[in-house]
Amino acid sequence: MTEYALEAIGLGLRYRRGWALRDCSFRLPAGRLCALVGPNGAGKTTLLSLAADLLTPSTGMISVLGEAPASAAARRRRAFLSQDKALYKRFRVEEILRMGRELNPSWDQARAEGIIAEGNVPLSARVGTLSGGQRTRVAFALTLGKRPDVVLLDEPMADLDPLVRRQMTDMLMHDAAQHGTTVVMSSHIVSELKGACDYLVLVNDGTVRLAGEIDALSDAHRLVSAPDADSSRPSELAGHEVVESRRTPDGRFTALVRPRGPLPRGWQVGPSRLEDLLLAHLHTTDVPPLMTKSASVDTSAARSAEVTA
């Protein structure tokens, strides 16, 4: 059977001001590099915090590799790194690594020291004296030295320059390829995701709007363009799921659609790029969510089994 790195069923979290996350159901197969995308306030940090056992759901459930987030098994196999990268500034780098070694039975000292050495970070330096890029490297050493099966990253590279971000991303890809690690990476930077991630979870307005293999999600959409912006053009797409449409400055009518049969004759039809897909779905919440087979959850069956148990 497929092992799922994350599985959410009816997951929700409510604060006094309203729902931060509501009725989220999806699966993430183990071994994937997953991009978690959404605007500020969409629920990305909430979702990762629930998986990391930093928050408790108001409704539904979430599991990590089949275990409750608070369980010893999930804690042992999961690592979480936030944008804040909470490190003891007075500690020396070697003391940070010693802490990791003392707290984690699966600790890989050679791997952690290798990550530090690749960035020319002195082991004797105090964390508070390091640059932002060096501190990020120390945080990654502490995270990956644990040898987790699931790595949850809440935009820890947002404050880095493009070169260092690329180095960190390459390191994650190498680690995942060698050890089958599942990586969930929250990011606003589309260029950071292209070529790095093979799975996508898009969260908007507190719900999951897209989930699944990036190639499969892209194949389910087409970018279409009419030679003019005549008022009759939108009606020609009747019967198709129109995610977003607009009139371009050069007088054309374009749309991102989920085809439900042959598209109109005379229209230009092309594949949807990742940028097109993300921007269109971030601009609208009117279309039904789309999930591939591997990401879908039979919520009725799951809730029925839960009631029976």
Residue pairs with C-beta under 8 A, 6 or more apart in sequence:
2 29
2 30
2 294
3 29
3 30
3 65
3 66
4 27
4 28
4 29
4 30
4 63
4 65
4 66
5 28
5 29
5 30
5 31
5 32
5 64
5 65
5 149
5 150
5 182
5 184
6 26
6 27
6 28
6 51
6 62
6 63
6 64
6 150
6 184
7 26
7 27
7 28
7 62
7 63
7 66
7 297
8 24
8 25
8 26
8 27
8 47
8 60
8 61
8 62
8 63
8 208
8 297
9 25
9 60
9 61
9 62
9 297
9 299
9 302
9 303
10 23
10 24
10 25
10 59
10 60
10 61
10 299
10 303
11 21
11 23
11 24
11 25
11 47
11 50
11 57
11 59
11 60
11 61
11 62
12 19
12 21
12 22
12 23
12 24
12 57
12 58
12 59
12 60
13 19
13 20
13 21
13 46
13 50
13 55
13 57
13 58
13 59
14 20
14 22
14 58
14 59
19 206
20 43
20 46
20 206
21 43
21 46
21 47
21 50
21 203
21 206
21 207
22 59
22 206
22 207
23 59
23 60
23 207
24 43
24 47
24 60
24 203
24 206
24 207
24 208
25 60
25 208
25 297
25 299
26 201
26 208
26 211
26 291
26 295
26 296
26 297
27 211
27 294
27 295
27 296
27 297
28 34
28 182
28 184
28 199
28 201
28 211
28 295
29 199
29 294
30 65
30 149
30 150
30 180
30 182
31 176
31 180
31 181
31 182
32 182
32 183
32 198
32 199
33 172
33 173
33 176
33 182
33 183
33 185
33 196
33 197
33 198
33 199
34 182
34 183
34 184
34 185
34 197
34 198
34 199
34 200
34 201
35 185
35 187
35 193
35 196
35 197
35 199
35 200
35 201
35 214
36 44
36 47
36 48
36 184
36 185
36 186
36 187
36 201
36 203
37 44
37 186
37 187
37 188
37 193
37 200
37 201
37 202
37 203
37 278
37 282
38 44
38 202
38 203
38 204
38 282
39 204
39 282
42 203
42 204
42 205
42 206
43 203
43 205
43 206
43 207
44 154
44 186
44 203
45 82
45 154
45 186
46 55
47 203
48 80
48 152
48 154
48 184
48 186
49 55
49 154
50 56
50 57
50 62
50 69
51 62
51 64
51 69
51 78
51 80
51 152
51 184
52 69
52 78
52 80
52 152
53 69
53 70
53 74
53 75
54 80
61 68
62 69
63 69
63 74
64 74
64 77
64 78
64 150
65 73
65 74
65 77
65 78
65 149
65 150
67 73
67 74
67 77
68 74
69 78
76 104
76 105
76 106
77 148
77 149
77 150
78 148
78 149
78 150
78 151
78 152
79 143
79 144
79 146
79 148
79 150
79 151
79 152
80 143
80 151
80 152
80 154
81 139
81 140
81 143
81 151
81 152
81 153
81 154
81 156
82 154
82 155
82 156
83 154
83 155
83 156
83 158
83 159
85 135
85 136
85 139
85 156
87 96
87 127
87 135
87 138
87 139
87 142
88 95
88 96
88 127
89 126
89 127
89 128
90 126
90 127
90 128
91 99
91 126
91 127
92 123
92 124
92 125
92 126
92 127
93 116
93 121
93 122
93 123
93 124
93 125
93 126
93 127
93 130
93 138
94 123
94 124
96 127
96 138
96 141
96 142
97 109
97 112
97 113
97 116
97 123
97 141
97 142
97 145
99 142
100 107
100 112
100 141
100 142
100 145
100 146
101 107
101 109
101 145
104 145
104 146
104 147
106 146
106 147
107 145
107 146
107 147
108 145
108 146
108 147
109 145
111 141
111 144
111 145
111 147
112 141
112 142
112 144
112 145
113 123
113 141
115 137
115 140
115 141
115 144
115 145
115 171
116 123
116 137
116 138
116 141
118 137
118 167
118 171
119 133
119 134
119 137
119 167
121 130
121 134
121 137
121 138
125 134
127 135
127 138
130 138
132 159
132 160
133 160
133 161
133 164
136 156
136 157
136 159
136 160
136 164
136 168
137 168
139 156
140 156
140 168
140 171
143 151
144 151
144 171
144 175
147 179
148 181
149 180
149 181
149 182
150 181
150 182
150 184
151 172
151 181
151 182
151 183
151 184
152 184
153 172
153 183
153 184
153 185
153 186
154 186
155 186
155 187
155 188
157 164
157 165
157 168
157 169
157 187
157 192
158 187
158 188
160 168
165 189
165 192
169 192
169 196
172 183
172 185
172 196
173 196
175 181
175 183
176 182
176 183
184 201
185 192
185 193
185 196
185 197
187 193
190 274
190 275
190 278
193 274
194 274
197 214
198 213
198 214
198 215
199 212
199 213
199 214
200 210
200 211
200 212
200 213
200 214
200 217
201 208
201 210
201 211
201 295
202 208
202 209
202 210
202 211
202 278
202 281
202 282
203 209
204 281
204 282
204 285
205 285
207 285
207 289
208 289
208 291
209 281
209 285
209 289
209 290
210 217
210 277
210 281
210 289
210 290
210 291
211 289
211 290
211 291
211 292
211 295
212 290
212 291
212 292
212 293
212 294
212 295
213 292
213 294
214 274
216 292
217 277
217 290
217 292
218 271
218 272
218 273
218 274
218 277
219 271
220 258
220 290
221 243
221 256
221 257
221 258
221 272
221 276
221 277
222 256
222 257
222 258
222 259
222 263
222 269
222 270
222 271
222 272
223 254
223 255
223 256
223 269
223 270
223 271
223 272
223 273
223 276
224 237
224 254
224 255
224 256
224 257
224 263
224 264
224 267
224 268
224 269
224 270
225 252
225 253
225 254
225 255
225 267
225 268
225 270
226 233
226 236
226 252
226 253
226 254
226 264
226 266
226 267
226 268
227 252
227 266
227 268
228 251
228 252
228 253
229 247
229 248
229 251
229 252
229 253
230 253
233 253
234 242
234 245
234 253
234 255
236 264
236 267
237 245
237 255
237 257
237 264
239 260
239 261
240 257
240 258
240 259
240 260
240 261
240 263
241 257
241 258
241 260
241 287
241 288
242 255
242 256
242 257
242 287
243 255
243 256
243 257
243 258
243 280
243 281
243 284
243 287
244 255
244 256
244 279
244 280
244 281
244 283
244 284
245 253
245 254
245 255
245 256
246 253
246 254
246 255
247 253
247 254
248 254
256 272
256 276
256 277
256 280
257 263
258 287
258 290
263 269
281 287
